[in-house]
Every structure is written in structure tokens, then in C-alpha cells.
Amino acid sequence: MTQRDIANQDALTLEAAPTRYIEGHGIRFAYRRLGPATGIPLILLQHFSGNIDGWDPAVVNTLAVDRPVIVFDNAGVGRSTGQTPDNVEAMARDAVDFIDLLGLIEVDLLGFSLGGCVAQQIAAEHGQLVRKLILVGTAPKGGEEHLLAVLQQAFSQSDAPDPRLPLFFTNSSASRSSGLAFLKRTKMRQDDRDTDNGSAVTDPQAKALITWCATPDPGHAILRAIRQPVLVVSGSHDTMLPANNAYAMSRDSATLSWSSIPTQGTARCFSTTTSSSATSGLSWMPNPRPHDTRRVPTGSGALYPLELLQRGQNDNH
């Protein structure tokens, strides 16, 4: 599919967009495209165990108000064929193959958790392809992770209606309420829902995430290879991939800024799309350039990732 083909598609929502397929490199990729017909596409890279319908429609639809957004299942995930790799490098290669099949020559990336690791690998290796990226609730190579312990604890909570509630949100009443609303939104689509492939996906993904964090990167080669403007967003109470990762990444990258969302877990910093306390926008970085080392002020900055990629989508650099 070429840029011209994509431009002819209608704007849709995540709940209504048809699941499309494109095949190449031995894989048939499932994806949905929504938003306006023109602009630099935003590619969303999903978290551990997640598929297309694991995204929050409120977030994706808000991102797609004034720019194209593409969500997809990487190799072996959901309705995409192939085998899910057990390493981040191979996941990144598969994602780039998908982007190439769409005929895209420049994209923005938003990587969530494991998807953030994949986004870093892509940006480091394909500087001409990636214009900007946002890394949400993720870790650098050699970073800190507590995946297995957190999973075990989450699945032991029999009173939770979905393991994502204790995994992604804290025990506070406000966070739990937000989590329940998030779960409800992810189930809004009734027909043509994505497929849960179980351990065939989660086992290699767990190995990939654990290996990524267990592999030392003393020279911070991945981070230092990323020359694009980057924003890292982390919940201050993220137990799976702690906020220390965001602090370390902001220290070791010349182009990276960060925002910490106080008292929030893995997904709470990503699930808020509108708020009366929303920040005043990206006046601190209206047209981010490489080597801009200004830092995002900490605080209730839940709209930072949305606004960076919405307002900045027409920037040429």
C-alpha cells in the first residue's frame, strides 16, 4: 500500500475502523488506520501481551483527530501471521518491514512498555524513517524491570476483573476508577475484535523484555544513536518498568525530555486524554529540534504525549 492509497481512506475511530491486512516478508500483518488522510503517520507499538484492541480508544481517537494513526499487530500477535520473536531487535525489524510495506518514508512512533523498547531500536537504526518518538512506561536497554514478579502478583488478585487493572493502575480509588473506565473502553468494539494468542505471544515477549533489560549497554549505544526529538512519559508508581528508567534515559540522551505523572502506574499516564487540569500545551517545545535538552516540568502532564504528536505533526524536522 502506498501513501496515495492511504490518503484515499476515510477517517474512522478505533472502534469502527475495519481490520486491514498487508502481506510481505513472509508475514500477513493486521492493522487499522484512522484519522485524516494526510499528514505524517503515527505508528503505535503495543505493550507486552497487547494487541490492536488492547489500545484505549479514547487515547487513539484523540491522537487521530488531526493526524493519521496506524495501529497494528506485529509478527505473531493477534491476527498477524508469523512467529513472535523472543528479542527486541527482531521485533523492530518486523515493525520496519510493516512500515515499508505501507510505502511510508517518514513516521512518528509511540511505543508503550515493550513497544517503547522496540521504538528505541527502530529510531536508533533508522534515523531517516523516524521523525519523532514518544516512549511511554518503558525502559532503556540494560534498564530495570520486574516483569515476572509483577505478573505473579497481578494474577494472584482474584478480585480484579482483568489483570490489566492491577498491572497498569495503582490501588488508589482514583486510579482504580480510571482503570475500570479504561477496561470498559477497550471492550467497546463488539465485532471483528482482535485475537488473543496466549502464551505463543507472551512467552517470547517476556523473554524479549527481560533480555533487553538484562543486557548491559554501558556506552548507552542505543540511546546515543537516537538523534530524533524524544519524550519519555512514566508513571511515578510504575512497578513493572520503574520510573528510574525514565530518569536514566533523560540523563543519557542528548535529545530526550521526560515527564513523570505523580502517583500513577504503568497505563494511567497514558489513559488520560482530556482533563480540566490539562497542561497549557507544548510552548516549551513547539518545534523540537535535535540536541534540545530542555526538560519537561514534572506534574500532571498527561496530555504531553498527545500534544507533542498532534501539534507537532506538521513540523518538517
N, C-alpha and C positions, 0 to 999 in steps of 0.2 A: 504493500500500500504506500502510495506517495503522499507528499504534502498536499498535492492537489486533491487527491481522493478524500483526505481527512477534512479539507476545507469545505467539502460539499456536504458534510454531515450536519445534522441538526443538533442544537443544544438540548441536553437532556439532564436528568438527575441520576444519581447513582441507583436509586430505586427503580427507575423506569428505563434506563439505558439498556439496550439489548447486549447480550454477551456475544462478542465477535471473536473470530479466530483468524490467525495468520500463521503460516507454516514455513519453516525453513530450518536448516542446520539440524535436521532430524527431530525437531520439536514442533508441535502444534500448540501455539500459545493462545490462551484465552485472555480476553481483555474487554474493558468497557471504556468508551470515550465520551466525555461530556464537556459542556462549556461552549463558548463561542467558537466559530470556525477558524478564526485567525489568531495569531499570537504564538509566542514560544511555548511549546507544551510543557506541562509539569508532569513528570513521571513519579508515581508513588511506589515506594518499595516497602513491602509489608513486614510486620513483626514475626517473630518465631510463632509457628503454628497457624498463622493467619492466612486467609485467602481474600478474594475480592470483597465478599460480603462481610468480612471482619472489620472493614473500614467504617468509621462513623459517617453516615450520610450527611449529617449536619455539617461536619468539617469539610468533606469532599465537595458538597454542593456549594458551600460558601467559597471555597477556593476556586470553583468553576464559574463564579458569577461573571468574571470578566477576563477569563483566560482558559485555554484548552487544558483539560486534566485527563490523564490516562492512568487507569488502574489495571493491573494485570497479575496473573498468576505466573510466577517463574517456573522453571522446568520441574515437572513432577508435582506441582502444587495445584490443588483444586482440579479444574478441568483441563489444565495443560498436560500434555503428554511428556514423556521422557522420565528421567530419574532425578530426584532431588539430590544435588551434590552434598557432600559432607564437609565442604570447605568454602570459605567466603570467596576466594579467588575464582572458583568455577561458577559460583552463583553470579558473580559480577560479569563474567564472560557471557553467560546465558542472557542476562539482562541487556547487555550491549547488543547481542545478536537480535533480540526482540526489537530494540530501538532501531537498529539498522534495517530490519525487515519492514518497519513502518516508513522507511525512507526519510527519517528525521536526521538533520545535520546539526541541530543545536537544541538542547533541552535544559530545563532545570530539574533538580532532583529533590525529593523529600523522602528521607529514609527514617523509618521508625524502628527502634530497637535493633534486631538483626538486620533489618533493611538499612539502618544507618551505617552498619559496618560495610555492607555491600556498596552503599553510596560512596563511602570514602575510597574504596578500592577503585570504583569506576572513575571518580574525579581525579584520582592520582594518576591513573593510567591513560585517561582520555581527556586531556585538557581542552582540546578543541571541541569536543562534543558537549561538555557540561559548562554552562554559563554560571550558575549559582546553585548552592545546595543548602538545605536545612537538615540538621541531624537532631532527631527527637528521641530522648531517652535511650541513648546508645553509648558505646564505649570505643576508645581507640584501640588499635592493635596493642596487645600487652596490657590492656586495661583490667579493671576489676569487675568480676561477675559472680553471682551467687545463684545461678540458674536452677540447679538441681535441688538445692535446699529450699528455695522459694517455691518451686513447683510442688515439692513434697508437702510443704506447709499449706499451700493453697488447696490442694486436692484433699487434704485432711479436714477441711472445713465443710462439714456436711450440711450446714445451714445455708451455705451460699448457693444461689440458684444457678450460678455459672462460675467456673474457676477464674474467669477474667475479672470478676468483681474483687476478690482478694489479691489477685495478681497485679491489677492495674490501679487499684484505688486503696486509700487508707481506710481505717476503721472509724474515722470521724463521721458524724451524721451527714455533714455537707458532702463529703467525698462519696460516701455510700449512696446518697441520693443521686448524685451526678452519675455514679456508676450504673445504677438501676435504669436511669434515663438513657444512658449510652447503650445498654444491652437491649432496651426496647427499640431504639432506633435501628440497631443492626438487624433486627428481625422484621423491619417494615416491608421489605421485599418478600413477597409470598411465592411468586412464580419464577422459574428459571434461576433458582438460587445456586450458589456455588457448592462445590463438593468438598467434604471433609475427608481427607485421605489417611488420617490417623498416623500410626507410627511409621508408615512408609515415608512420611514427610517430617514428622517431629524428631525421629531418631537421628537422621543425618543433619537436620538443622541444629539440634542440640550439640552434636559433635562439632559442627562448624563454629558455633558461637563460643563454645568452651575453648576450642583450639585457638580461635582468634585472640581471645583474651589471655590464653596461657602462653602464647608465642611472644617472647620478648622482642621489642623493637627499640633497642637502646638509642639509636640515632633518630628515632621518630621519623623514619623514612617515609611512611605513608602520609603523615600529617604535613611534613615539609614539602612533599611533592604536590600538595594541593595548593594551587595558586588562585583559585576562584574565591570570591567572597563566600563566607560560610557563617551560618548562625547555628549554634547549638542550644537546644532548649532541654531543660531537665527538671523533673520534679525533685524537690529537696528531700523527699522521703521515698525515693525510688529504691526498692530493696533488691531488685534483680540486677540492675546496672546502676550502681550508686552515683549520686551527683558528683562525687570526687572525679569521675571520668570527665565530666564537662569542664571542671576547673583545670584538670591536667591538659585537656585538649586546647583550651584557650591560652594556656601558658606556652604550649609547644608549637602553635601555628601562628604564622605572621598575619594570616588573613581571616582569622576566626574570631567571632564575637559570641558571647554567651548570655543566656538569661536563665535564672533559676526561679521556678514557681514555688513559693513557700508552701510547706506542709502538704505537698501533693505527691501522689505516687506516679507510676510509670505512665499511665494514659491520661490522668487528669489534666496534665499540662497541655494535652493535645485535643481533648474532647470539648473544650470551651470555645465556641465560635463567636458568640455575641455576649456582651456584658455591659451594664451601665457603668462599670468601672474600667472599661477598656482604655488602653493607653491612647495617647494622642497621635499615634502613628509613628512613622519612621523618619521623623525630622532629624534624628541623629545620624541616619544613613540613607538619605533619599536616593542616592545613586552610588551604591557601594563599589569601591574600586579595590583591586588587589593592593595588599600591604596596608589597608586601613585597619589600624589596631585599636580603634575606639571600642569601648566595651558597652554592652547593653546594660542599663541600670537594672539591678535586681528588683523584684517586686511583682505585682500582679500583671505580668506581661503575656497573658495567654494569647493575645492577638498578634504578637510579634511575628510568629512564623507565617500566619495568614497574610499579614500586611506586607511582609518583605516580598513574598512571591506574587501577591496581587498587584501592589502599587509599582513594583519594580519590573514588571514583566515586559515593559516596552523599552527598557534600557538596552542599549546596544552592547554594553560591556559590563 
